[in-house]
Amino acid sequence: MSAAQSALFQRLFDLTGKRALITGASSGIGAHLARTLGQAGADVVLAARSEDKLERYAAQLRSEQIGAEVVAMDVTDAASVGAAAEAVGAVDILVNNSGVSGHEMLMDTAEADWDRVLDTNLKGAWLVSKAFAPGLIAQQGVILKVASILGAGLGVLKTVGPYAASKAGLVQLTKAMALELARDGVRVNALAPGYTETPINAEFFATPAGQKMIRAIPQRRLAQPEDLDAAVLSLVGPGGRATTGTVIVVDGGHTLAIS
Ligand SMILES: NC(=O)c1ccc[n+]([C@@H]2O[C@H](COP(=O)([O-])OP(=O)(O)OC[C@H]3O[C@@H](n4cnc5c(N)ncnc54)[C@H](OP(=O)(O)O)[C@@H]3O)[C@@H](O)[C@H]2O)c1
């Protein structure tokens, strides 16, 4: 790589000296993004409920020369979030990635299931952002919310009503938070992935219905978590300093085909 190339990469993406907290880092996209931010130079704090899984993953990341700590956190529980924020202290980058879904039609959805999805995906993102806001303001940091094409105002499907509603709320939360925190020097953006192969959906995509859905994606393939890296680094990296309140869709053209 030439000196000019490496200076360019540094100006856009270098996270050396930054500390990033990723919720839902015990699995799937969150675990992957923690490694990506670490590879870009950040020290990472892995947050989720499964502390054992986080500890094992942090050890793996440390063996790859990535600074990694762990904090147990249930994003639906304000006391758990508050305790985690106190234990961790200030971070420069917050990734609100924790998310769950249901599988019922709306009229068959139990109230507890509605609450589980909305509390995790929407309220949880707000609770965690609020708890870490003082440190983010002090560090002039950045927040990234992992939304979904199902919440980006582009189309919806049956049996994911609470999930789609939560992610649509998350997109508006991103914009409202970006507006309110701009003067404090904190940027807030969202990523809206299309179907990306992870434990949340691997079983489904192996079924005939899942295979049919893959064929409906113009690129005819599921994204892999690493396909999200360029968008994520452009949003949280120094090159994104003028970008706030934005949603980037990474979906293999899927939303072009949702009617
Ligand atoms: N995969 C896709 O196709 C896709 C597409 C668009 C958007 N997304 C979004 O991407 C994010 C990650 O999805 P994924 O596919 O990687 O799912 P995943 O593999 O099931 O991971 C979900 C993560 O969320 C954490 N989590 C769940 N409830 C939590 C809670 N109450 N408190 C703290 N953490 C909690 C889980 O950790 P613990 O269980 O250990 O707490 C886990 O680490 C989600 O927001 C999802 O909606 C995914």
The ligand as a Gaussian input file, in Angstrom:
#p B3LYP/6-31G(d) Opt

LIG

0 1
 N      -29.497000     -11.003000      10.554000
 C      -30.237000     -10.251000       9.767000
 O      -30.658000     -10.656000       8.670000
 C      -30.563000      -8.865000      10.184000
 C      -31.101000      -7.990000       9.225000
 C      -31.406000      -6.684000       9.595000
 C      -31.163000      -6.276000      10.890000
 N      -30.646000      -7.144000      11.794000
 C      -30.426000      -6.654000      13.155000
 O      -29.090000      -6.862000      13.524000
 C      -28.999000      -7.022000      14.934000
 C      -28.227000      -8.298000      15.252000
 O      -28.928000      -9.389000      14.679000
 P      -28.265000     -10.816000      14.490000
 O      -28.792000     -11.354000      13.238000
 O      -26.816000     -10.735000      14.721000
 O      -28.978000     -11.602000      15.694000
 P      -28.436000     -12.644000      16.776000
 O      -27.318000     -13.437000      16.233000
 O      -29.638000     -13.345000      17.293000
 O      -27.867000     -11.685000      17.914000
 C      -28.717000     -10.919000      18.708000
 C      -27.890000     -10.294000      19.810000
 O      -28.756000      -9.485000      20.621000
 C      -28.481000      -9.776000      21.981000
 N      -29.648000      -9.514000      22.811000
 C      -30.905000     -10.012000      22.669000
 N      -31.684000      -9.578000      23.682000
 C      -30.893000      -8.791000      24.462000
 C      -31.109000      -8.076000      25.649000
 N      -32.308000      -8.059000      26.263000
 N      -30.084000      -7.385000      26.197000
 C      -28.864000      -7.387000      25.601000
 N      -28.603000      -8.029000      24.452000
 C      -29.603000      -8.748000      23.904000
 C      -28.088000     -11.244000      21.989000
 O      -27.270000     -11.526000      23.115000
 P      -27.737000     -12.269000      24.469000
 O      -28.814000     -13.241000      24.087000
 O      -26.486000     -12.867000      24.962000
 O      -28.223000     -11.167000      25.347000
 C      -27.268000     -11.347000      20.728000
 O      -25.935000     -10.992000      20.981000
 C      -30.434000      -7.044000      15.446000
 O      -30.798000      -5.775000      15.908000
 C      -31.235000      -7.401000      14.210000
 O      -32.560000      -6.937000      14.267000
 C      -30.345000      -8.422000      11.474000

